[in-house]
Amino acid sequence: MKPHTDEPGSVDGGWWPWSTDPATEFPPLITAMAALGLPVQRFSYDLDAWDAVRLGLTVHGTVVRMEGFRTTRPHTVAPVGPDRVRTRLLVIPPATPGDAARAAMRAAAHTGSTATVEDVLEWNTVAARRAGTAALPGRRTVERGRRREMLLYEDEVAS
């Protein structure tokens, strides 16, 4: 994550989910955002990139409104908090190899970067495809030993 920015085309951080199931993937992200002091009341996502989900998910006793749109940029999600504060996150497709995924997340969280989602994916050789599609031929779909948590990078994290 990086400090919130209003630069056009930029994102505030990166996220590497395990699947395209919102009911499984969104609650841990919402919990992690709250732990960072960024409570989530609504959650915007691209309808074509994610499986179907109810209009509201209950996360730790709070109902978070799910807002799927076809106009939302692919490979992004936007948790929205109080006072309509929106955090834009780059979504790394689940089947992305570990090194490429971590590099893309670091690039997305780089302070001062106004790179677009497409730029970050291209620069880090992450295929811009529907998040749940299979990995490219010859690539593993899940990195062995990968922890199930949101990875947070600071500007100075070494590769």
VMD Tcl script that builds the backbone (N, CA, C; Angstrom):
set m [mol new atoms 477]
animate dup $m
set s [atomselect $m all]
$s set {name element resname resid chain x y z} {
  {N N MET 1 A 0.844 -1.179 0.000}
  {CA C MET 1 A 0.000 0.000 0.000}
  {C C MET 1 A 0.886 1.238 0.000}
  {N N LYS 2 A 0.365 2.283 -0.586}
  {CA C LYS 2 A 1.033 3.574 -0.519}
  {C C LYS 2 A 0.007 4.594 -0.061}
  {N N PRO 3 A 0.440 5.760 0.337}
  {CA C PRO 3 A -0.530 6.771 0.736}
  {C C PRO 3 A -1.522 7.042 -0.387}
  {N N HIS 4 A -2.759 7.372 -0.035}
  {CA C HIS 4 A -3.806 7.624 -1.012}
  {C C HIS 4 A -3.390 8.733 -1.974}
  {N N THR 5 A -3.664 8.532 -3.251}
  {CA C THR 5 A -3.337 9.521 -4.273}
  {C C THR 5 A -4.513 9.693 -5.214}
  {N N ASP 6 A -4.631 10.849 -5.766}
  {CA C ASP 6 A -5.677 11.097 -6.745}
  {C C ASP 6 A -5.109 11.201 -8.150}
  {N N GLU 7 A -3.877 10.743 -8.338}
  {CA C GLU 7 A -3.268 10.792 -9.657}
  {C C GLU 7 A -4.063 9.903 -10.612}
  {N N PRO 8 A -4.398 10.409 -11.794}
  {CA C PRO 8 A -5.167 9.603 -12.744}
  {C C PRO 8 A -4.390 8.367 -13.183}
  {N N GLY 9 A -5.095 7.238 -13.228}
  {CA C GLY 9 A -4.481 6.007 -13.702}
  {C C GLY 9 A -3.692 5.248 -12.656}
  {N N SER 10 A -3.419 5.861 -11.530}
  {CA C SER 10 A -2.595 5.181 -10.545}
  {C C SER 10 A -3.437 4.346 -9.590}
  {N N VAL 11 A -2.760 3.463 -8.865}
  {CA C VAL 11 A -3.405 2.646 -7.851}
  {C C VAL 11 A -2.705 2.883 -6.520}
  {N N ASP 12 A -3.356 2.479 -5.450}
  {CA C ASP 12 A -2.832 2.705 -4.105}
  {C C ASP 12 A -2.082 1.504 -3.548}
  {N N GLY 13 A -2.091 0.417 -4.263}
  {CA C GLY 13 A -1.410 -0.785 -3.797}
  {C C GLY 13 A -1.789 -1.965 -4.671}
  {N N GLY 14 A -1.333 -3.139 -4.262}
  {CA C GLY 14 A -1.610 -4.340 -5.022}
  {C C GLY 14 A -2.155 -5.447 -4.148}
  {N N TRP 15 A -2.845 -6.395 -4.770}
  {CA C TRP 15 A -3.457 -7.516 -4.063}
  {C C TRP 15 A -3.384 -8.741 -4.963}
  {N N TRP 16 A -3.008 -9.872 -4.375}
  {CA C TRP 16 A -2.858 -11.118 -5.112}
  {C C TRP 16 A -3.770 -12.173 -4.503}
  {N N PRO 17 A -5.033 -12.253 -4.963}
  {CA C PRO 17 A -5.965 -13.240 -4.403}
  {C C PRO 17 A -5.669 -14.650 -4.910}
  {N N TRP 18 A -6.262 -15.633 -4.239}
  {CA C TRP 18 A -6.083 -17.032 -4.606}
  {C C TRP 18 A -7.064 -17.489 -5.684}
  {N N SER 19 A -8.211 -16.798 -5.790}
  {CA C SER 19 A -9.251 -17.237 -6.718}
  {C C SER 19 A -10.072 -16.029 -7.160}
  {N N THR 20 A -11.136 -16.296 -7.922}
  {CA C THR 20 A -12.048 -15.236 -8.342}
  {C C THR 20 A -13.378 -15.330 -7.594}
  {N N ASP 21 A -13.385 -15.984 -6.457}
  {CA C ASP 21 A -14.590 -16.123 -5.638}
  {C C ASP 21 A -14.647 -14.974 -4.632}
  {N N PRO 22 A -15.507 -13.975 -4.860}
  {CA C PRO 22 A -15.563 -12.827 -3.957}
  {C C PRO 22 A -15.907 -13.189 -2.514}
  {N N ALA 23 A -16.781 -14.177 -2.324}
  {CA C ALA 23 A -17.181 -14.553 -0.966}
  {C C ALA 23 A -16.005 -15.102 -0.166}
  {N N THR 24 A -15.019 -15.659 -0.850}
  {CA C THR 24 A -13.818 -16.195 -0.200}
  {C C THR 24 A -12.720 -15.147 -0.108}
  {N N GLU 25 A -12.530 -14.384 -1.165}
  {CA C GLU 25 A -11.381 -13.483 -1.266}
  {C C GLU 25 A -11.593 -12.094 -0.661}
  {N N PHE 26 A -12.777 -11.520 -0.799}
  {CA C PHE 26 A -12.982 -10.147 -0.335}
  {C C PHE 26 A -12.929 -10.000 1.194}
  {N N PRO 27 A -13.533 -10.909 1.985}
  {CA C PRO 27 A -13.490 -10.718 3.440}
  {C C PRO 27 A -12.083 -10.584 4.039}
  {N N PRO 28 A -11.090 -11.425 3.668}
  {CA C PRO 28 A -9.754 -11.223 4.237}
  {C C PRO 28 A -9.137 -9.881 3.832}
  {N N LEU 29 A -9.410 -9.434 2.619}
  {CA C LEU 29 A -8.907 -8.130 2.187}
  {C C LEU 29 A -9.577 -7.014 2.982}
  {N N ILE 30 A -10.874 -7.106 3.174}
  {CA C ILE 30 A -11.610 -6.107 3.951}
  {C C ILE 30 A -11.088 -6.065 5.385}
  {N N THR 31 A -10.813 -7.227 5.956}
  {CA C THR 31 A -10.255 -7.307 7.314}
  {C C THR 31 A -8.874 -6.659 7.375}
  {N N ALA 32 A -8.040 -6.941 6.373}
  {CA C ALA 32 A -6.697 -6.351 6.332}
  {C C ALA 32 A -6.764 -4.835 6.169}
  {N N MET 33 A -7.687 -4.358 5.347}
  {CA C MET 33 A -7.843 -2.910 5.164}
  {C C MET 33 A -8.242 -2.245 6.491}
  {N N ALA 34 A -9.176 -2.856 7.202}
  {CA C ALA 34 A -9.608 -2.314 8.494}
  {C C ALA 34 A -8.451 -2.272 9.482}
  {N N ALA 35 A -7.605 -3.302 9.470}
  {CA C ALA 35 A -6.445 -3.340 10.364}
  {C C ALA 35 A -5.459 -2.211 10.052}
  {N N LEU 36 A -5.478 -1.726 8.806}
  {CA C LEU 36 A -4.622 -0.610 8.407}
  {C C LEU 36 A -5.276 0.749 8.672}
  {N N GLY 37 A -6.455 0.725 9.299}
  {CA C GLY 37 A -7.164 1.972 9.571}
  {C C GLY 37 A -7.990 2.450 8.391}
  {N N LEU 38 A -8.291 1.541 7.474}
  {CA C LEU 38 A -9.079 1.866 6.285}
  {C C LEU 38 A -10.347 1.013 6.276}
  {N N PRO 39 A -11.320 1.342 7.132}
  {CA C PRO 39 A -12.539 0.528 7.176}
  {C C PRO 39 A -13.260 0.557 5.830}
  {N N VAL 40 A -13.915 -0.548 5.502}
  {CA C VAL 40 A -14.591 -0.686 4.215}
  {C C VAL 40 A -16.094 -0.802 4.440}
  {N N GLN 41 A -16.850 0.063 3.756}
  {CA C GLN 41 A -18.306 0.014 3.811}
  {C C GLN 41 A -18.907 -0.507 2.510}
  {N N ARG 42 A -18.217 -0.223 1.403}
  {CA C ARG 42 A -18.643 -0.684 0.082}
  {C C ARG 42 A -17.419 -1.239 -0.635}
  {N N PHE 43 A -17.674 -2.081 -1.628}
  {CA C PHE 43 A -16.567 -2.720 -2.332}
  {C C PHE 43 A -16.930 -2.781 -3.808}
  {N N SER 44 A -16.223 -2.021 -4.654}
  {CA C SER 44 A -16.477 -2.004 -6.095}
  {C C SER 44 A -15.514 -2.935 -6.810}
  {N N TYR 45 A -16.022 -3.637 -7.827}
  {CA C TYR 45 A -15.207 -4.594 -8.567}
  {C C TYR 45 A -15.763 -4.750 -9.976}
  {N N ASP 46 A -14.980 -5.333 -10.863}
  {CA C ASP 46 A -15.376 -5.584 -12.245}
  {C C ASP 46 A -16.203 -6.860 -12.301}
  {N N LEU 47 A -17.443 -6.753 -12.772}
  {CA C LEU 47 A -18.331 -7.924 -12.844}
  {C C LEU 47 A -17.779 -9.046 -13.713}
  {N N ASP 48 A -17.035 -8.690 -14.748}
  {CA C ASP 48 A -16.522 -9.716 -15.658}
  {C C ASP 48 A -15.293 -10.440 -15.115}
  {N N ALA 49 A -14.659 -9.892 -14.096}
  {CA C ALA 49 A -13.439 -10.499 -13.561}
  {C C ALA 49 A -13.699 -11.408 -12.360}
  {N N TRP 50 A -14.884 -11.317 -11.768}
  {CA C TRP 50 A -15.168 -12.056 -10.538}
  {C C TRP 50 A -16.428 -12.900 -10.691}
  {N N ASP 51 A -16.503 -13.975 -9.914}
  {CA C ASP 51 A -17.693 -14.808 -9.865}
  {C C ASP 51 A -18.815 -14.020 -9.186}
  {N N ALA 52 A -20.036 -14.544 -9.282}
  {CA C ALA 52 A -21.197 -13.894 -8.668}
  {C C ALA 52 A -21.072 -13.886 -7.147}
  {N N VAL 53 A -21.628 -12.846 -6.534}
  {CA C VAL 53 A -21.615 -12.699 -5.082}
  {C C VAL 53 A -22.900 -11.985 -4.650}
  {N N ARG 54 A -23.308 -12.216 -3.419}
  {CA C ARG 54 A -24.474 -11.512 -2.869}
  {C C ARG 54 A -24.212 -10.008 -2.851}
  {N N LEU 55 A -25.265 -9.229 -2.699}
  {CA C LEU 55 A -25.137 -7.771 -2.670}
  {C C LEU 55 A -24.476 -7.254 -1.399}
  {N N GLY 56 A -24.422 -8.089 -0.384}
  {CA C GLY 56 A -23.760 -7.695 0.856}
  {C C GLY 56 A -23.043 -8.870 1.479}
  {N N LEU 57 A -21.811 -8.648 1.918}
  {CA C LEU 57 A -21.046 -9.672 2.632}
  {C C LEU 57 A -20.885 -9.215 4.071}
  {N N THR 58 A -21.104 -10.109 4.996}
  {CA C THR 58 A -20.908 -9.774 6.399}
  {C C THR 58 A -19.482 -10.138 6.791}
  {N N VAL 59 A -18.741 -9.125 7.243}
  {CA C VAL 59 A -17.349 -9.301 7.639}
  {C C VAL 59 A -17.222 -8.788 9.072}
  {N N HIS 60 A -16.944 -9.683 9.991}
  {CA C HIS 60 A -16.819 -9.350 11.417}
  {C C HIS 60 A -18.018 -8.541 11.914}
  {N N GLY 61 A -19.219 -9.010 11.565}
  {CA C GLY 61 A -20.445 -8.399 12.048}
  {C C GLY 61 A -20.888 -7.153 11.297}
  {N N THR 62 A -20.151 -6.725 10.291}
  {CA C THR 62 A -20.509 -5.548 9.512}
  {C C THR 62 A -20.854 -5.967 8.092}
  {N N VAL 63 A -21.969 -5.466 7.579}
  {CA C VAL 63 A -22.352 -5.768 6.207}
  {C C VAL 63 A -21.648 -4.785 5.274}
  {N N VAL 64 A -20.898 -5.334 4.329}
  {CA C VAL 64 A -20.187 -4.534 3.331}
  {C C VAL 64 A -20.939 -4.708 2.014}
  {N N ARG 65 A -21.351 -3.593 1.438}
  {CA C ARG 65 A -22.121 -3.612 0.196}
  {C C ARG 65 A -21.201 -3.924 -0.994}
  {N N MET 66 A -21.596 -4.923 -1.786}
  {CA C MET 66 A -20.845 -5.316 -2.978}
  {C C MET 66 A -21.410 -4.571 -4.181}
  {N N GLU 67 A -20.535 -3.913 -4.939}
  {CA C GLU 67 A -20.965 -3.124 -6.088}
  {C C GLU 67 A -20.173 -3.535 -7.321}
  {N N GLY 68 A -20.745 -4.437 -8.098}
  {CA C GLY 68 A -20.095 -4.884 -9.316}
  {C C GLY 68 A -20.541 -4.046 -10.497}
  {N N PHE 69 A -19.579 -3.662 -11.324}
  {CA C PHE 69 A -19.857 -2.845 -12.510}
  {C C PHE 69 A -19.089 -3.396 -13.699}
  {N N ARG 70 A -19.628 -3.210 -14.862}
  {CA C ARG 70 A -18.895 -3.559 -16.077}
  {C C ARG 70 A -17.995 -2.409 -16.511}
  {N N THR 71 A -18.146 -1.258 -15.901}
  {CA C THR 71 A -17.330 -0.087 -16.234}
  {C C THR 71 A -16.095 0.039 -15.340}
  {N N THR 72 A -15.988 -0.803 -14.315}
  {CA C THR 72 A -14.808 -0.787 -13.449}
  {C C THR 72 A -13.630 -1.336 -14.240}
  {N N ARG 73 A -12.473 -0.734 -14.067}
  {CA C ARG 73 A -11.292 -1.191 -14.801}
  {C C ARG 73 A -10.974 -2.634 -14.430}
  {N N PRO 74 A -10.752 -3.484 -15.446}
  {CA C PRO 74 A -10.340 -4.851 -15.139}
  {C C PRO 74 A -9.042 -4.824 -14.331}
  {N N HIS 75 A -8.838 -5.817 -13.522}
  {CA C HIS 75 A -7.644 -5.957 -12.686}
  {C C HIS 75 A -7.558 -4.892 -11.607}
  {N N THR 76 A -8.721 -4.380 -11.187}
  {CA C THR 76 A -8.739 -3.469 -10.048}
  {C C THR 76 A -9.949 -3.784 -9.172}
  {N N VAL 77 A -9.824 -3.451 -7.911}
  {CA C VAL 77 A -10.955 -3.419 -6.986}
  {C C VAL 77 A -10.832 -2.109 -6.225}
  {N N ALA 78 A -11.957 -1.665 -5.678}
  {CA C ALA 78 A -11.939 -0.396 -4.950}
  {C C ALA 78 A -12.756 -0.501 -3.671}
  {N N PRO 79 A -12.089 -0.836 -2.551}
  {CA C PRO 79 A -12.770 -0.755 -1.266}
  {C C PRO 79 A -13.070 0.718 -0.970}
  {N N VAL 80 A -14.289 0.988 -0.507}
  {CA C VAL 80 A -14.718 2.365 -0.234}
  {C C VAL 80 A -15.074 2.469 1.242}
  {N N GLY 81 A -14.499 3.447 1.906}
  {CA C GLY 81 A -14.720 3.616 3.332}
  {C C GLY 81 A -15.628 4.778 3.658}
  {N N PRO 82 A -15.631 5.178 4.932}
  {CA C PRO 82 A -16.428 6.326 5.348}
  {C C PRO 82 A -16.041 7.564 4.541}
  {N N ASP 83 A -16.988 8.463 4.393}
  {CA C ASP 83 A -16.771 9.701 3.642}
  {C C ASP 83 A -16.353 9.429 2.202}
  {N N ARG 84 A -16.722 8.257 1.689}
  {CA C ARG 84 A -16.462 7.862 0.292}
  {C C ARG 84 A -14.982 7.810 -0.077}
  {N N VAL 85 A -14.132 7.579 0.905}
  {CA C VAL 85 A -12.702 7.438 0.630}
  {C C VAL 85 A -12.498 6.109 -0.087}
  {N N ARG 86 A -11.970 6.193 -1.294}
  {CA C ARG 86 A -11.797 5.028 -2.161}
  {C C ARG 86 A -10.320 4.664 -2.240}
  {N N THR 87 A -10.031 3.390 -2.047}
  {CA C THR 87 A -8.673 2.875 -2.213}
  {C C THR 87 A -8.674 2.016 -3.470}
  {N N ARG 88 A -7.803 2.310 -4.394}
  {CA C ARG 88 A -7.740 1.545 -5.643}
  {C C ARG 88 A -6.597 0.542 -5.563}
  {N N LEU 89 A -6.939 -0.720 -5.776}
  {CA C LEU 89 A -5.929 -1.777 -5.707}
  {C C LEU 89 A -5.815 -2.510 -7.035}
  {N N LEU 90 A -4.589 -2.736 -7.449}
  {CA C LEU 90 A -4.306 -3.577 -8.598}
  {C C LEU 90 A -4.531 -5.021 -8.168}
  {N N VAL 91 A -5.269 -5.786 -8.952}
  {CA C VAL 91 A -5.496 -7.205 -8.663}
  {C C VAL 91 A -4.602 -8.028 -9.581}
  {N N ILE 92 A -3.705 -8.784 -8.966}
  {CA C ILE 92 A -2.826 -9.680 -9.701}
  {C C ILE 92 A -3.595 -10.975 -9.926}
  {N N PRO 93 A -3.710 -11.465 -11.174}
  {CA C PRO 93 A -4.447 -12.709 -11.407}
  {C C PRO 93 A -3.894 -13.850 -10.556}
  {N N PRO 94 A -4.777 -14.679 -9.988}
  {CA C PRO 94 A -4.347 -15.756 -9.100}
  {C C PRO 94 A -3.295 -16.693 -9.688}
  {N N ALA 95 A -3.341 -16.944 -10.974}
  {CA C ALA 95 A -2.426 -17.904 -11.593}
  {C C ALA 95 A -1.047 -17.323 -11.903}
  {N N THR 96 A -0.797 -16.081 -11.531}
  {CA C THR 96 A 0.477 -15.427 -11.824}
  {C C THR 96 A 1.609 -16.057 -11.015}
  {N N PRO 97 A 2.751 -16.334 -11.658}
  {CA C PRO 97 A 3.905 -16.856 -10.924}
  {C C PRO 97 A 4.344 -15.877 -9.826}
  {N N GLY 98 A 4.867 -16.406 -8.737}
  {CA C GLY 98 A 5.202 -15.629 -7.549}
  {C C GLY 98 A 6.096 -14.429 -7.774}
  {N N ASP 99 A 7.188 -14.590 -8.502}
  {CA C ASP 99 A 8.116 -13.472 -8.696}
  {C C ASP 99 A 7.457 -12.316 -9.432}
  {N N ALA 100 A 6.707 -12.633 -10.481}
  {CA C ALA 100 A 6.028 -11.588 -11.254}
  {C C ALA 100 A 4.959 -10.910 -10.409}
  {N N ALA 101 A 4.222 -11.684 -9.618}
  {CA C ALA 101 A 3.162 -11.118 -8.775}
  {C C ALA 101 A 3.744 -10.171 -7.732}
  {N N ARG 102 A 4.811 -10.600 -7.064}
  {CA C ARG 102 A 5.419 -9.741 -6.037}
  {C C ARG 102 A 5.997 -8.471 -6.649}
  {N N ALA 103 A 6.601 -8.572 -7.821}
  {CA C ALA 103 A 7.154 -7.391 -8.489}
  {C C ALA 103 A 6.049 -6.424 -8.875}
  {N N ALA 104 A 4.932 -6.935 -9.359}
  {CA C ALA 104 A 3.809 -6.076 -9.732}
  {C C ALA 104 A 3.218 -5.393 -8.501}
  {N N MET 105 A 3.130 -6.119 -7.376}
  {CA C MET 105 A 2.608 -5.501 -6.151}
  {C C MET 105 A 3.533 -4.401 -5.658}
  {N N ARG 106 A 4.843 -4.630 -5.717}
  {CA C ARG 106 A 5.792 -3.586 -5.313}
  {C C ARG 106 A 5.644 -2.358 -6.210}
  {N N ALA 107 A 5.508 -2.587 -7.512}
  {CA C ALA 107 A 5.356 -1.468 -8.446}
  {C C ALA 107 A 4.064 -0.706 -8.176}
  {N N ALA 108 A 2.990 -1.414 -7.867}
  {CA C ALA 108 A 1.711 -0.765 -7.580}
  {C C ALA 108 A 1.777 0.068 -6.310}
  {N N ALA 109 A 2.598 -0.353 -5.356}
  {CA C ALA 109 A 2.698 0.346 -4.070}
  {C C ALA 109 A 3.799 1.400 -4.053}
  {N N HIS 110 A 4.510 1.578 -5.163}
  {CA C HIS 110 A 5.622 2.535 -5.211}
  {C C HIS 110 A 5.112 3.969 -5.099}
  {N N THR 111 A 5.538 4.673 -4.076}
  {CA C THR 111 A 5.134 6.058 -3.856}
  {C C THR 111 A 5.618 6.922 -5.011}
  {N N GLY 112 A 4.750 7.763 -5.503}
  {CA C GLY 112 A 5.107 8.674 -6.582}
  {C C GLY 112 A 4.833 8.109 -7.958}
  {N N SER 113 A 4.478 6.842 -8.045}
  {CA C SER 113 A 4.208 6.233 -9.337}
  {C C SER 113 A 2.810 6.598 -9.806}
  {N N THR 114 A 2.700 7.014 -11.047}
  {CA C THR 114 A 1.396 7.261 -11.652}
  {C C THR 114 A 1.158 6.270 -12.793}
  {N N ALA 115 A 1.879 5.160 -12.764}
  {CA C ALA 115 A 1.726 4.130 -13.796}
  {C C ALA 115 A 0.304 3.599 -13.794}
  {N N THR 116 A -0.201 3.288 -14.963}
  {CA C THR 116 A -1.529 2.712 -15.069}
  {C C THR 116 A -1.485 1.235 -14.695}
  {N N VAL 117 A -2.637 0.668 -14.487}
  {CA C VAL 117 A -2.748 -0.759 -14.192}
  {C C VAL 117 A -2.115 -1.565 -15.329}
  {N N GLU 118 A -2.415 -1.188 -16.534}
  {CA C GLU 118 A -1.871 -1.893 -17.696}
  {C C GLU 118 A -0.347 -1.808 -17.730}
  {N N ASP 119 A 0.211 -0.635 -17.398}
  {CA C ASP 119 A 1.666 -0.466 -17.356}
  {C C ASP 119 A 2.298 -1.421 -16.347}
  {N N VAL 120 A 1.752 -1.437 -15.138}
  {CA C VAL 120 A 2.317 -2.282 -14.074}
  {C C VAL 120 A 2.275 -3.749 -14.481}
  {N N LEU 121 A 1.163 -4.192 -15.054}
  {CA C LEU 121 A 1.057 -5.586 -15.472}
  {C C LEU 121 A 2.057 -5.895 -16.588}
  {N N GLU 122 A 2.156 -5.007 -17.568}
  {CA C GLU 122 A 3.066 -5.239 -18.690}
  {C C GLU 122 A 4.525 -5.235 -18.246}
  {N N TRP 123 A 4.917 -4.266 -17.452}
  {CA C TRP 123 A 6.305 -4.152 -17.009}
  {C C TRP 123 A 6.757 -5.359 -16.206}
  {N N ASN 124 A 5.815 -6.015 -15.559}
  {CA C ASN 124 A 6.154 -7.148 -14.702}
  {C C ASN 124 A 5.750 -8.486 -15.311}
  {N N THR 125 A 5.522 -8.490 -16.608}
  {CA C THR 125 A 5.163 -9.681 -17.385}
  {C C THR 125 A 4.005 -10.464 -16.780}
  {N N VAL 126 A 3.011 -9.724 -16.299}
  {CA C VAL 126 A 1.793 -10.344 -15.799}
  {C C VAL 126 A 0.782 -10.265 -16.934}
  {N N ALA 127 A 0.285 -11.399 -17.363}
  {CA C ALA 127 A -0.672 -11.432 -18.467}
  {C C ALA 127 A -1.971 -10.768 -18.037}
  {N N ALA 128 A -2.422 -9.816 -18.811}
  {CA C ALA 128 A -3.678 -9.114 -18.516}
  {C C ALA 128 A -4.835 -9.933 -19.069}
  {N N ARG 129 A -5.307 -10.863 -18.255}
  {CA C ARG 129 A -6.414 -11.731 -18.635}
  {C C ARG 129 A -7.372 -11.793 -17.461}
  {N N ARG 130 A -8.529 -12.409 -17.685}
  {CA C ARG 130 A -9.498 -12.540 -16.595}
  {C C ARG 130 A -8.786 -13.172 -15.413}
  {N N ALA 131 A -9.015 -12.639 -14.242}
  {CA C ALA 131 A -8.284 -13.041 -13.047}
  {C C ALA 131 A -8.298 -14.538 -12.806}
  {N N GLY 132 A -9.348 -15.247 -13.149}
  {CA C GLY 132 A -9.436 -16.665 -12.816}
  {C C GLY 132 A -9.010 -17.622 -13.902}
  {N N THR 133 A -8.551 -17.130 -15.040}
  {CA C THR 133 A -8.182 -18.037 -16.110}
  {C C THR 133 A -6.886 -18.746 -15.786}
  {N N ALA 134 A -6.642 -19.806 -16.488}
  {CA C ALA 134 A -5.453 -20.622 -16.227}
  {C C ALA 134 A -4.177 -19.841 -16.507}
  {N N ALA 135 A -3.127 -20.287 -15.905}
  {CA C ALA 135 A -1.824 -19.663 -16.121}
  {C C ALA 135 A -1.374 -19.916 -17.554}
  {N N LEU 136 A -0.391 -19.163 -17.990}
  {CA C LEU 136 A 0.178 -19.376 -19.306}
  {C C LEU 136 A 0.802 -20.761 -19.363}
  {N N PRO 137 A 0.878 -21.380 -20.542}
  {CA C PRO 137 A 1.444 -22.729 -20.643}
  {C C PRO 137 A 2.823 -22.814 -19.996}
  {N N GLY 138 A 3.036 -23.883 -19.239}
  {CA C GLY 138 A 4.329 -24.110 -18.615}
  {C C GLY 138 A 4.514 -23.403 -17.288}
  {N N ARG 139 A 3.524 -22.638 -16.832}
  {CA C ARG 139 A 3.655 -21.936 -15.559}
  {C C ARG 139 A 2.779 -22.602 -14.512}
  {N N ARG 140 A 3.258 -22.606 -13.275}
  {CA C ARG 140 A 2.466 -23.159 -12.182}
  {C C ARG 140 A 1.306 -22.225 -11.880}
  {N N THR 141 A 0.199 -22.777 -11.418}
  {CA C THR 141 A -0.955 -21.940 -11.123}
  {C C THR 141 A -0.932 -21.420 -9.686}
  {N N VAL 142 A -0.274 -22.108 -8.773}
  {CA C VAL 142 A -0.194 -21.654 -7.386}
  {C C VAL 142 A 1.220 -21.861 -6.888}
  {N N GLU 143 A 1.786 -20.843 -6.296}
  {CA C GLU 143 A 3.145 -20.959 -5.778}
  {C C GLU 143 A 3.121 -21.755 -4.482}
  {N N ARG 144 A 3.929 -22.771 -4.372}
  {CA C ARG 144 A 3.981 -23.605 -3.175}
  {C C ARG 144 A 4.413 -22.769 -1.977}
  {N N GLY 145 A 3.681 -22.921 -0.881}
  {CA C GLY 145 A 4.053 -22.242 0.358}
  {C C GLY 145 A 3.603 -20.794 0.434}
  {N N ARG 146 A 2.858 -20.325 -0.536}
  {CA C ARG 146 A 2.409 -18.939 -0.508}
  {C C ARG 146 A 1.441 -18.734 0.651}
  {N N ARG 147 A 1.679 -17.722 1.451}
  {CA C ARG 147 A 0.817 -17.442 2.590}
  {C C ARG 147 A -0.464 -16.782 2.125}
  {N N ARG 148 A -1.548 -17.055 2.852}
  {CA C ARG 148 A -2.844 -16.496 2.532}
  {C C ARG 148 A -3.044 -15.224 3.325}
  {N N GLU 149 A -2.471 -14.138 2.873}
  {CA C GLU 149 A -2.649 -12.856 3.531}
  {C C GLU 149 A -2.318 -11.746 2.562}
  {N N MET 150 A -2.733 -10.558 2.895}
  {CA C MET 150 A -2.441 -9.413 2.052}
  {C C MET 150 A -0.996 -9.003 2.288}
  {N N LEU 151 A -0.210 -8.898 1.228}
  {CA C LEU 151 A 1.181 -8.505 1.355}
  {C C LEU 151 A 1.280 -6.999 1.238}
  {N N LEU 152 A 1.942 -6.376 2.180}
  {CA C LEU 152 A 2.091 -4.935 2.177}
  {C C LEU 152 A 3.556 -4.601 1.959}
  {N N TYR 153 A 3.820 -3.724 1.026}
  {CA C TYR 153 A 5.175 -3.329 0.716}
  {C C TYR 153 A 5.354 -1.849 0.965}
  {N N GLU 154 A 6.483 -1.499 1.498}
  {CA C GLU 154 A 6.826 -0.093 1.634}
  {C C GLU 154 A 7.644 0.288 0.430}
  {N N ASP 155 A 7.819 1.582 0.240}
  {CA C ASP 155 A 8.529 2.116 -0.902}
  {C C ASP 155 A 9.954 1.554 -1.008}
  {N N GLU 156 A 10.602 1.273 0.092}
  {CA C GLU 156 A 12.005 0.901 0.097}
  {C C GLU 156 A 12.268 -0.609 0.099}
  {N N VAL 157 A 11.218 -1.438 0.001}
  {CA C VAL 157 A 11.424 -2.884 0.088}
  {C C VAL 157 A 12.288 -3.363 -1.062}
  {N N ALA 158 A 13.309 -4.147 -0.736}
  {CA C ALA 158 A 14.207 -4.666 -1.770}
  {C C ALA 158 A 13.558 -5.844 -2.471}
  {N N SER 159 A 13.948 -6.093 -3.691}
  {CA C SER 159 A 13.388 -7.221 -4.465}
  {C C SER 159 A 13.812 -8.534 -3.868}
}
mol reanalyze $m
mol bondsrecalc $m
mol representation Tube
mol addrep $m
